[in-house]
Amino acid sequence: MMTTPSCHLCGHDALHEVAGYGRLLRITSDVRIWPAGGRLAVCRACGAVQKPATAAWRSECQAIYSTYVVYRQNGGNEQAVFASSGGGEARSLLLLRKLVDGFGLPSDGHHLDFGCGDGSLLRNAAALLPAWKRAGAELNDSRRPEIEAIPGVEDFYAGSPSAIPRRFDLVTTVHVLEHFERPMAILSTLVGMLVPDGKLVIEVPDLRTSPFDLLIADHATHFTPAVLRNVLTESGLYVDCLTDSWIPRELSVVARHAALPEGTAVLPTDPPADQVWRASLERVEHHIDWLTRLRDSARAAAVAGPVGIFGTSIAATWLAAHVSDSIAFFVDEDMQRVGGTYLGRPILHPRQVPDGARVFVAHTPAFADKIACRLAELDRFTVIRPPDGVFV
């Protein structure tokens, strides 16, 4: 008999297992196909969607991280975020620009990037905040030389975050929090690293608009704005900004120590717990149903002949695993990827797609519509849209 651990956010023994999830193929956060058979649950106490932190799940994560490659499908280059015009900008650069433009950072200070990976954010910070002193932190020191070579980097910390000896004016942590089975403990540690007026900047996937996040085997928690705000508040933070408008399908947070400004309005009472968790369960069941229909739609398109797939990231890779024999090419707007190959197929820019070809757009309907608008001017190939679904 399978046992289910307690919720790794609120600690209650109230996890409800989600039916049907275990039949879906999964994918790792560094974009490798992972076998089906995972477990997914919703907490009846706080509504958080999560992977139960079982011994089997921990073992899978250990296997994933033992051969982990940052930005694997892009040769180590950070992914770009594309505006409606089609122009792309590195995700961390866009995030830092929003922070600098909207929150009046001082001309100098000390900045820690927690979970710095290959240093992409620190390199962009060196360009935007040249007078700041920088530090990086990671679980191990395999990237130490390249991090320490970034202008302004004074320190690199490997291992436990509790061992970091100083405080910072700015702490950033981008696509890190969702990996930890005890995110509140990590947040509490990061809060302790802030100077009194320091800012904590967080970036995580938005479960509402990113059903593919459920498929990522090593993501422990799947955040919505309500769940994330509760976690931040419980960790002793006041949220200055929590938005889904900076980067598509992601939540961006700017927070600080919880000293409420004078005149701050009291937020309305949260909905009853039963209402919250049932809404979370309904959302997850909708996501699983849509992912199943998306997979079946791609298979049906492949039956009619060779097809291209738009994208070379999580969604496209997951779909490719189901129709691999019928893929003729991948399509990407990121010029860092165009001209290369992915999964043994060429990567084409939209302008290079052959006349009369068919391209399956592996995204949610609203996001796919934006892509289709950018492709409409070409009018030489057929864009196959994903199944209908509402993601809010």
C-alpha positions in Angstrom: 0.0 0.0 0.0 1.4 3.4 -1.0 1.8 6.0 1.8 1.4 9.7 1.3 3.6 12.1 3.2 2.3 15.3 4.8 2.0 18.6 2.9 5.4 20.1 2.5 3.9 23.6 2.7 1.5 23.6 5.7 2.5 20.2 7.2 -1.0 18.8 7.4 -1.6 15.1 6.8 -4.2 16.0 4.2 -2.9 15.2 0.7 -5.4 14.1 -1.9 -3.9 12.1 -4.7 -4.8 13.2 -8.2 -6.1 10.4 -10.4 -4.7 9.9 -13.9 -1.4 11.7 -13.4 0.6 8.5 -13.2 -0.3 7.6 -16.8 1.4 10.7 -18.2 5.0 10.7 -19.5 7.0 13.3 -17.6 10.0 15.6 -18.4 12.9 17.0 -16.3 13.5 20.6 -15.8 16.6 20.4 -17.9 14.4 19.0 -20.7 14.8 15.3 -20.8 11.9 12.8 -21.1 11.2 11.0 -17.9 9.1 7.8 -17.5 5.4 7.9 -16.5 4.5 6.7 -13.0 4.8 9.9 -10.9 2.4 11.0 -8.1 0.6 14.3 -7.8 -1.5 15.6 -4.9 -3.5 18.6 -3.7 -3.5 19.5 0.0 -7.0 19.7 1.5 -5.8 22.1 4.1 -4.0 24.8 2.1 -4.8 23.9 -1.6 -1.1 23.6 -2.6 -0.5 21.3 -5.6 2.7 19.2 -5.1 4.6 16.1 -5.7 4.4 14.0 -2.5 7.9 13.9 -1.0 8.3 10.2 -1.0 11.6 8.2 -1.0 10.9 7.3 -4.6 10.4 10.9 -5.7 13.6 12.0 -3.8 15.5 9.1 -5.6 14.2 10.3 -9.0 15.4 13.9 -8.2 18.8 12.7 -7.2 19.1 10.8 -10.5 18.0 13.9 -12.5 20.4 16.3 -10.7 23.3 13.9 -11.0 23.5 14.6 -14.8 21.8 18.0 -14.9 22.7 20.4 -17.6 21.5 24.0 -17.4 19.8 25.2 -20.7 20.6 21.8 -22.2 18.6 22.3 -25.4 20.2 25.7 -26.1 23.8 24.8 -25.7 24.0 26.4 -22.3 22.5 29.8 -23.5 19.7 31.2 -21.4 16.2 31.0 -23.0 14.7 34.1 -24.6 11.3 35.7 -23.9 9.5 36.9 -27.0 7.2 39.9 -27.2 4.2 40.1 -29.5 6.5 41.7 -32.0 8.6 38.6 -32.1 11.7 40.3 -30.6 13.5 38.1 -27.9 15.3 39.1 -24.7 17.0 36.9 -22.1 14.6 36.0 -19.3 16.9 37.2 -16.5 17.7 40.4 -18.3 13.9 41.2 -18.7 13.4 40.4 -15.0 16.2 42.7 -14.0 15.0 45.5 -16.2 11.6 45.3 -14.6 13.2 45.5 -11.2 15.5 48.4 -12.0 12.8 50.4 -13.8 10.0 49.8 -11.2 11.7 49.6 -7.8 14.3 52.3 -7.6 17.3 50.3 -6.7 20.2 52.3 -5.3 23.3 52.9 -7.4 25.3 50.3 -5.4 24.8 47.5 -2.9 25.4 43.8 -2.4 23.5 41.2 -4.5 23.2 37.5 -4.0 21.8 35.2 -6.7 20.7 32.1 -4.9 20.6 29.1 -7.3 22.8 31.0 -9.8 23.3 28.1 -12.2 25.7 29.1 -14.9 25.7 32.8 -13.9 23.3 34.1 -16.6 21.5 36.5 -14.2 24.7 37.6 -12.6 26.2 38.5 -16.0 23.2 40.6 -16.9 23.2 42.2 -13.4 26.9 43.2 -14.1 25.7 45.1 -17.1 22.7 46.8 -15.5 24.1 47.3 -12.0 27.9 47.7 -12.6 28.7 49.3 -9.3 27.1 46.6 -7.2 29.1 43.8 -5.5 27.8 40.3 -6.4 27.8 36.8 -5.0 26.4 33.5 -6.3 25.2 30.4 -4.4 24.7 26.9 -5.6 24.4 23.4 -4.2 27.9 22.5 -5.5 30.9 24.3 -6.8 31.1 22.8 -10.3 30.5 26.2 -11.9 32.7 28.2 -9.4 35.4 29.4 -12.0 32.9 30.9 -14.4 30.8 32.5 -11.7 33.9 34.0 -10.0 35.0 35.4 -13.4 31.8 37.6 -13.7 32.6 41.3 -13.1 31.8 42.4 -9.6 31.5 38.8 -8.2 33.3 38.8 -4.8 32.0 35.5 -3.4 30.7 32.1 -4.4 28.9 29.9 -1.9 28.5 26.1 -2.4 26.4 23.9 -0.1 23.9 24.8 2.6 22.5 28.3 2.3 22.5 28.6 6.1 26.3 28.8 5.9 26.3 32.1 3.9 27.9 34.5 6.4 26.6 38.0 5.3 23.5 40.0 4.5 22.5 41.5 1.2 20.6 44.5 -0.2 19.1 42.3 -3.0 18.6 38.5 -3.1 17.3 37.0 -6.4 16.2 33.4 -6.8 14.9 32.5 -10.3 13.2 29.1 -10.9 14.6 27.7 -7.7 11.9 27.7 -5.1 9.7 25.1 -6.9 12.5 22.5 -6.6 12.6 22.4 -2.8 10.3 20.1 -0.9 10.4 22.5 2.0 10.2 25.9 0.3 9.2 27.8 3.4 12.4 26.8 5.1 14.4 28.1 2.2 12.5 31.3 2.2 13.0 31.8 5.9 16.7 31.4 5.3 16.7 33.9 2.5 14.7 36.4 4.6 17.5 36.1 7.2 20.1 37.2 4.5 18.4 40.5 3.8 19.4 43.8 5.3 16.5 45.7 6.9 15.5 47.4 3.6 16.6 44.6 1.4 14.6 43.1 -1.5 13.9 39.5 -2.3 13.1 38.8 -6.0 11.5 35.4 -6.9 10.5 33.8 -10.2 8.5 30.6 -10.4 6.2 29.0 -13.0 2.5 29.9 -12.8 0.4 26.8 -12.5 -2.7 28.6 -13.7 -1.3 29.2 -17.2 1.4 26.5 -17.4 -0.1 23.0 -17.3 3.3 21.6 -18.5 4.7 22.5 -15.1 2.8 19.5 -13.7 4.9 17.2 -16.0 8.2 18.4 -14.6 9.3 15.4 -12.5 11.7 17.4 -10.2 9.3 20.3 -9.4 8.1 19.8 -5.9 5.6 22.6 -5.6 3.3 24.1 -8.3 2.5 27.7 -7.4 -0.5 29.9 -8.0 -0.5 33.5 -6.8 -2.7 32.7 -3.8 -0.5 29.8 -2.7 2.7 31.8 -3.3 1.4 34.8 -1.4 0.5 32.6 1.6 4.0 31.1 1.6 5.7 34.5 1.5 3.6 35.9 4.3 4.2 32.8 6.5 7.9 33.3 5.9 7.9 36.8 7.2 7.8 38.8 4.0 5.7 41.7 2.8 4.9 41.4 -0.9 5.5 44.7 -2.8 4.7 43.0 -6.2 3.3 39.7 -7.3 2.5 39.7 -11.0 2.1 37.4 -14.0 2.6 40.3 -16.5 6.4 40.5 -16.6 7.2 37.1 -18.1 4.6 34.9 -19.8 3.4 31.9 -17.7 5.5 32.9 -14.8 5.0 34.6 -11.4 7.4 37.4 -10.5 7.7 38.6 -6.9 9.4 41.5 -5.2 9.2 41.2 -1.4 10.8 42.5 1.8 10.7 42.1 5.5 7.1 42.2 6.8 6.9 45.7 8.2 3.6 47.0 6.8 3.7 50.6 5.6 1.4 53.0 7.4 -2.1 53.0 5.9 -1.8 49.5 4.4 -5.2 48.1 3.7 -6.2 44.8 5.4 -6.7 42.1 2.9 -10.1 40.3 2.8 -10.5 37.0 4.6 -9.2 34.1 2.6 -11.8 31.7 1.1 -12.7 28.6 3.2 -10.1 25.8 3.0 -12.6 23.4 1.4 -13.3 25.9 -1.4 -9.6 26.5 -2.0 -8.5 22.9 -2.3 -11.4 21.9 -4.5 -10.6 24.8 -6.8 -7.0 23.5 -7.0 -8.1 20.0 -7.7 -10.5 21.2 -10.4 -7.6 23.1 -12.0 -5.3 20.2 -11.9 -7.9 17.8 -13.3 -8.5 20.2 -16.2 -4.8 20.5 -16.9 -4.4 16.7 -17.0 -7.4 16.3 -19.3 -6.0 19.1 -21.6 -2.5 17.6 -21.7 -4.1 14.2 -22.6 -6.1 15.8 -25.4 -3.0 17.8 -26.6 -1.0 14.5 -26.8 -3.8 12.9 -28.8 -4.2 15.9 -31.1 -0.5 15.7 -31.9 -0.8 12.0 -32.6 -3.7 12.6 -34.9 -1.8 15.3 -36.8 1.1 13.0 -37.2 -1.1 10.3 -38.8 -1.7 12.7 -41.7 2.0 12.9 -42.5 5.2 14.7 -41.3 4.8 17.7 -39.1 6.9 20.4 -37.6 6.7 21.3 -33.9 6.9 24.9 -32.8 9.4 25.3 -29.9 12.4 23.4 -28.5 11.6 23.5 -24.8 9.5 21.6 -22.2 6.2 21.4 -24.1 7.7 20.7 -27.6 10.0 18.0 -26.1 7.2 16.3 -24.3 5.1 16.2 -27.4 8.0 15.0 -29.5 8.3 11.9 -27.4 4.8 10.9 -28.5 5.2 11.6 -32.3 9.0 11.3 -32.7 8.8 9.2 -36.0 6.6 11.9 -37.7 8.6 15.0 -36.8 10.2 16.7 -39.9 11.7 19.7 -38.1 11.3 22.1 -35.1 10.5 25.8 -35.4 12.0 28.4 -33.1 12.3 32.2 -33.1 15.4 32.2 -31.0 18.3 32.8 -33.3 20.6 31.1 -30.9 18.9 27.8 -31.7 18.0 28.3 -35.4 20.3 26.5 -37.7 21.1 23.7 -35.2 19.5 20.4 -34.6 17.2 19.1 -31.9 16.4 15.5 -31.2 18.1 14.8 -34.6 15.8 17.2 -36.5 16.7 20.6 -38.0 15.6 23.8 -36.1 14.1 26.3 -38.6 13.2 29.9 -38.2 9.5 30.5 -39.1 10.7 32.2 -42.4 12.5 28.9 -43.3 9.5 26.6 -42.9 8.8 24.9 -46.3 5.7 26.0 -48.3 2.7 23.8 -47.5 4.2 22.3 -44.4 2.2 21.8 -41.2 3.4 23.2 -37.8 1.9 22.0 -34.5 2.0 24.7 -31.9 2.8 23.1 -28.5 1.4 25.7 -26.2 -1.8 26.6 -24.4 -4.5 28.1 -26.6 -4.1 31.8 -25.6 -0.3 31.6 -26.0 -0.6 29.7 -29.2 -2.9 32.4 -30.6 -0.2 35.0 -30.0 2.3 32.9 -31.8 -0.1 32.3 -34.7 -0.6 36.0 -35.1 3.2 36.5 -35.5 3.2 33.7 -38.1 0.1 34.8 -40.0 2.1 37.2 -42.2 4.0 34.3 -43.7 0.9 32.5 -44.8 2.8 29.7 -46.5 2.2 26.8 -44.1 -0.6 25.5 -41.9 -0.5 26.3 -38.2 -2.1 23.5 -36.2 -3.5 25.0 -33.0 -3.8 23.0 -29.7 -7.1 21.9 -28.3 -9.4 24.3 -26.6 -9.0 25.0 -22.8 -9.3 27.8 -20.4 -6.3 28.6 -18.2 -6.8 31.2 -15.4 
